[in-house]
């Protein structure tokens, strides 16, 4: 699996949904204590409001609003975050090194939740696992976006239409396909101004940096006006308790994520070009062996190192 010196990945997210464990909220103090020691001191109890809709006699009427708690644990360097509810755990990171490191950190967080819950999650069943990667691709000077991504991700070309010569103000493509284990969705976006994240996760509390092909790591606002495209790869599997009995354990979650990741690697390679991979500078296998996580000894994760790619 290839890794790059100057990868485009800016965000990785893992999600696990499980059967309801209502007593889990009572164990938040214990869980928070473990996460503070792991480097996640910023805590917030977020209230999500769901509006229940009742249909009666052809009329649509709102019923009572239902509030649910979502507990946010943010890392001290603000490049990783975990959200916990009574039936889900979501982990996201913007300082991505490689998949092995990502999985190790997520395992640590899963263990902190399960150990801190003092057994209340035992017997819960996994219902859904998802893995999602977002890449921000900024061409090198003299290159075009079309040099980096597959044609199908660039939207309608307008080449034979009487329009102005400037690029389209916005492009969005969505492609979905069943896989052997779940559903794969590949999206592409060209968004306005300095917005680089897909709209549905653009409210992330994380700090983001974009890496250009020359290795420069910059805040999105410093790249305003420079051409770029966002690719979003989402692969998830939904489990039926009637046919698949996966208990909520760190080992089971990581096994499912690994299978999802294999397909995402294939999707990333199909979505990008040989020219792009040359610009990002693939690291030889011999160098990967001597430095398996590709961590530059002069730059730490806390300095927003974003190494590796989803492949």
C-alpha positions in Angstrom: 0.0 0.0 0.0 1.5 3.3 -1.1 2.2 6.2 1.1 3.3 9.7 0.1 5.5 12.5 1.3 2.9 15.1 0.4 -0.5 13.4 0.7 -3.7 15.3 0.2 -5.7 13.7 3.1 -7.1 16.3 5.5 -9.7 14.4 7.5 -10.4 10.8 8.5 -13.5 9.6 10.4 -14.6 6.3 11.9 -18.0 5.6 13.2 -19.5 2.7 15.1 -23.2 2.5 15.9 -24.5 -0.1 18.5 -27.6 -1.1 20.3 -28.7 1.4 22.9 -26.8 1.4 26.2 -28.7 4.0 28.3 -26.6 3.6 31.5 -23.6 4.7 29.4 -24.3 8.4 30.1 -23.9 7.7 33.9 -20.4 6.6 33.3 -19.2 9.8 31.5 -17.2 11.0 34.5 -15.1 7.8 34.5 -14.7 7.9 30.8 -13.6 11.5 30.8 -11.0 10.8 33.5 -9.4 8.2 31.2 -9.5 10.5 28.2 -8.0 13.5 30.0 -5.0 11.3 30.7 -4.9 10.4 27.0 -4.7 14.0 26.0 -8.3 14.9 25.5 -9.0 17.6 28.2 -11.6 19.6 26.3 -15.1 18.3 27.2 -18.5 19.5 26.1 -22.0 18.1 26.6 -23.8 18.9 23.4 -27.6 18.7 23.2 -29.0 17.6 19.9 -32.6 18.4 19.3 -34.7 16.1 17.2 -38.2 17.3 16.1 -40.7 14.4 16.1 -43.3 14.7 13.2 -46.8 13.2 13.5 -49.0 12.6 10.5 -52.7 12.6 11.3 -55.6 12.8 9.0 -53.4 14.1 6.2 -52.1 16.9 8.3 -48.4 17.2 9.4 -48.0 18.4 13.0 -44.9 18.7 15.1 -44.8 16.8 18.4 -42.5 17.3 21.3 -38.9 18.0 20.7 -36.7 15.2 21.8 -33.2 16.1 23.2 -30.3 13.7 23.1 -26.9 14.2 24.6 -23.7 13.9 22.6 -20.5 14.1 24.6 -17.5 15.7 22.8 -13.9 15.0 23.8 -11.4 17.2 22.0 -7.6 16.6 22.0 -5.4 19.4 23.4 -3.9 20.1 20.0 -7.4 20.2 18.4 -6.5 17.8 15.6 -8.6 14.9 16.9 -12.0 14.5 18.5 -14.3 11.8 19.8 -18.1 12.0 20.1 -20.0 9.6 22.3 -23.7 8.9 22.6 -25.7 6.1 24.2 -25.5 4.2 20.9 -22.5 5.5 18.9 -18.8 6.4 19.0 -17.3 8.7 16.3 -13.6 9.5 16.0 -12.2 12.1 13.7 -8.7 13.3 13.0 -7.2 16.1 10.9 -3.5 15.2 11.6 -3.5 12.0 9.7 -0.3 9.9 9.5 -1.3 6.6 8.2 -4.1 4.0 8.7 -2.1 2.0 11.3 -1.7 5.0 13.5 -5.3 6.1 13.0 -6.5 2.6 14.0 -4.2 2.5 17.1 -5.6 5.8 18.4 -9.2 4.7 17.8 -8.5 1.5 19.6 -7.2 3.4 22.6 -10.4 5.6 22.6 -12.6 2.5 22.3 -10.8 0.8 25.2 -11.2 4.0 27.3 -14.9 4.0 26.7 -15.4 0.4 27.5 -13.1 0.3 30.5 -14.5 3.6 31.8 -18.1 2.3 31.4 -17.3 -0.5 33.9 -19.0 -3.2 32.0 -22.2 -1.5 30.9 -21.4 -1.9 27.2 -20.9 -5.7 27.5 -23.3 -7.5 25.4 -24.1 -4.6 23.1 -24.2 -5.4 19.4 -22.6 -3.5 16.6 -25.2 -2.2 14.1 -23.1 -0.1 11.7 -19.4 0.7 11.1 -18.2 3.4 8.8 -14.9 4.8 7.6 -14.6 8.1 5.7 -11.6 10.0 4.3 -11.5 13.5 2.9 -8.8 14.7 0.6 -8.1 18.3 -0.5 -6.2 18.3 -3.8 -4.4 21.5 -4.7 -2.5 21.3 -8.0 1.1 22.3 -8.2 2.0 25.5 -10.2 1.4 24.9 -13.9 -0.9 21.9 -13.3 -4.6 21.6 -13.6 -7.1 19.8 -11.4 -7.8 17.4 -14.3 -4.1 16.3 -14.0 -4.9 14.8 -10.6 -8.3 13.2 -10.5 -10.4 10.9 -12.8 -12.5 12.7 -15.3 -15.8 11.5 -13.8 -15.1 13.5 -10.6 -14.8 16.8 -12.5 -18.5 17.3 -13.3 -19.9 18.6 -16.6 -17.2 20.1 -18.8 -19.3 22.9 -20.5 -16.8 22.6 -23.4 -19.4 22.8 -26.1 -21.8 25.3 -24.4 -21.8 29.1 -24.8 -20.6 30.1 -21.4 -17.8 32.2 -20.0 -14.3 30.8 -19.9 -13.8 30.9 -16.1 -14.2 27.6 -14.2 -17.6 26.6 -12.8 -18.4 28.3 -9.5 -19.2 24.9 -8.0 -19.0 21.2 -8.8 -20.5 18.3 -6.9 -20.6 14.7 -8.0 -21.9 11.7 -6.1 -21.3 8.1 -7.0 -22.5 5.1 -5.0 -22.0 1.4 -5.3 -22.6 -1.8 -3.3 -19.5 -3.6 -2.2 -19.1 -7.1 -0.8 -19.4 -5.8 2.7 -21.4 -2.6 2.5 -21.9 0.6 0.6 -19.2 2.9 -1.0 -19.9 6.5 -1.7 -17.5 8.7 -3.6 -18.1 12.5 -3.8 -16.2 15.4 -5.3 -16.7 19.1 -4.4 -15.4 22.4 -5.6 -16.7 24.8 -2.9 -16.8 28.5 -2.4 -14.1 30.6 -0.8 -12.0 28.7 1.7 -14.5 25.9 2.5 -12.7 22.7 1.9 -14.8 20.2 3.9 -18.0 18.5 2.7 -21.0 20.6 4.0 -22.3 17.8 6.3 -19.1 17.8 8.4 -18.0 21.4 7.9 -18.8 22.3 11.5 -15.9 20.2 12.8 -14.0 21.7 15.8 -10.7 20.5 14.4 -7.9 22.6 13.0 -7.2 21.9 9.4 -4.1 22.2 7.2 -3.8 21.6 3.5 -0.6 20.1 2.0 0.4 21.2 -1.4 2.4 19.0 -3.8 5.6 20.9 -2.8 5.1 19.8 0.8 3.9 23.2 2.1 1.4 22.8 4.9 -1.0 25.8 5.0 -4.3 26.9 6.6 -7.1 26.9 4.1 -7.6 30.6 4.2 -4.0 31.2 2.8 -4.9 29.2 -0.3 -8.0 31.2 -1.1 -8.3 31.8 -4.9 -6.0 28.8 -5.7 -7.7 26.0 -7.7 -8.6 22.9 -5.7 -11.0 20.0 -5.4 -12.2 18.0 -2.4 -12.6 14.2 -2.7 -14.7 12.4 -0.1 -14.6 8.6 0.3 -17.2 6.9 2.5 -17.5 3.2 3.0 -19.9 1.7 5.6 -21.5 -1.6 6.5 -24.8 -2.1 8.3 -25.2 -5.3 10.3 -28.4 -7.2 10.9 -28.6 -8.8 14.4 -30.7 -11.6 12.9 -27.8 -12.8 10.7 -24.6 -11.2 12.1 -24.0 -11.1 15.8 -21.0 -8.8 16.4 -20.6 -7.8 20.0 -19.2 -4.4 20.7 -15.5 -5.0 21.3 -12.5 -3.0 20.1 -11.3 -6.1 18.2 -14.5 -6.5 16.3 -14.8 -2.8 15.4 -11.2 -2.7 14.1 -11.6 -5.9 12.1 -14.6 -4.3 10.3 -12.8 -1.1 9.8 -9.8 -2.8 8.2 -12.1 -4.5 5.7 -13.7 -1.1 4.9 -10.2 0.4 4.5 -9.1 -2.1 1.9 -11.9 -1.0 -0.5 -11.3 2.7 0.2 -7.6 2.2 -0.8 -8.8 0.8 -4.2 -11.2 3.7 -4.6 -8.5 6.3 -3.9 -6.2 4.8 -6.5 -9.0 4.7 -9.1 -9.9 8.3 -8.3 -6.4 9.8 -8.7 -3.9 9.8 -11.5 -0.3 8.5 -11.9 0.7 12.2 -12.3 -0.9 13.0 -9.0 0.9 10.2 -7.2 4.2 11.3 -8.7 3.6 14.9 -7.4 2.8 13.5 -4.0 6.0 11.4 -4.1 5.4 7.8 -3.3 7.7 6.5 -0.5 9.7 3.4 -1.5 9.0 0.2 0.4 12.5 0.1 1.8 12.0 3.5 3.4 8.6 2.5 4.7 10.2 -0.5 6.4 12.8 1.5 8.2 10.2 4.2 9.2 6.9 2.3 9.1 4.7 5.2 10.2 6.4 7.7 7.9 6.8 10.2 10.8 9.3 13.0 9.9 11.7 13.1 12.9 11.6 16.9 12.6 7.9 17.3 12.8 5.3 15.9 15.3 1.6 15.2 15.1 1.1 18.2 17.4 2.7 20.3 14.6 -0.2 19.1 12.4 1.8 16.5 10.5 -0.5 15.0 7.9 1.3 11.9 6.6 0.2 8.9 4.6 -2.9 8.6 2.5 -5.9 6.4 2.5 -4.1 3.9 0.4 
